[in-house]
Amino acid sequence: KKRGQRERVQPDLVPLCSPRFDLLGWRWHNSVGAVAMADLVNSDDSSPPVRLRGHTLLCMQGFRGEGYNPQFVTNMAAIHRTLTDHPESWVEVLASPDTVCAACPHQHPSGCLLNGAGSEEEMNDQDQVVLQRLGLKVGRRIRWLDILERIRSSVCGDDLSFICGNCRWLPLGYCRETLRFPSARDARREPRSSAHR
């Protein structure tokens, strides 16, 4: 390949923990190695969307740098940082394994195996609940800032036990805390009243 040329990599062919795997499924070949995710986000519509499944839209709210293994944490942190730094980024909504799942040690060709053989079905059910709550359809391309607004207006911390079921991260309270204070700027204000739910 020529220097600086990018090649599209089929998601199922990318090694899950490859250090050259980037978050959009692109590999960049140049003299400095992989290009940072933030460098791939343009102010116009030319950047490919970040592909996220329904329940991951909520998981991104509570992410605090913890995860299933170091590769998963690195991947999730890069996605989180990009969306936080570039809320105008496009997201393609899925109800199947997504960009976050690509680095998960529980990801299998048949889907998620986090809680055993029925995990992918459980995850898909969570995806559908979140998508319905947010008024989104699978395949929809929407800006991250619009997703955040939908979350702020339609999900509160009390909803999480119903939506997230037996998620192992739920008891830590990160998601509930974030939904109480939807952004760092809002954290300095009083909590939302039930009228804003």
Salt bridges, closest charged atoms under 4 A:
GLU7 OE2 - HIS29 NE2 3.33
ASP45 OD1 - ARG143 NH2 2.90
GLU88 OE2 - HIS86 ND1 3.49
GLU92 OE1 - ARG51 NE 3.34
GLU120 OE2 - ARG53 NH2 2.79
ASP127 OD2 - ARG53 NE 2.72
ASP127 OD1 - HIS55 ND1 2.69
ASP158 OD1 - ARG176 NH1 3.17
ASP158 OD2 - ARG197 NH2 3.79
ASP159 OD2 - ARG133 NH1 2.83
GLU177 OE2 - ARG64 NH2 3.58
ASP186 OD1 - ARG185 NH2 3.76
ASP186 OD1 - ARG189 NH1 3.04
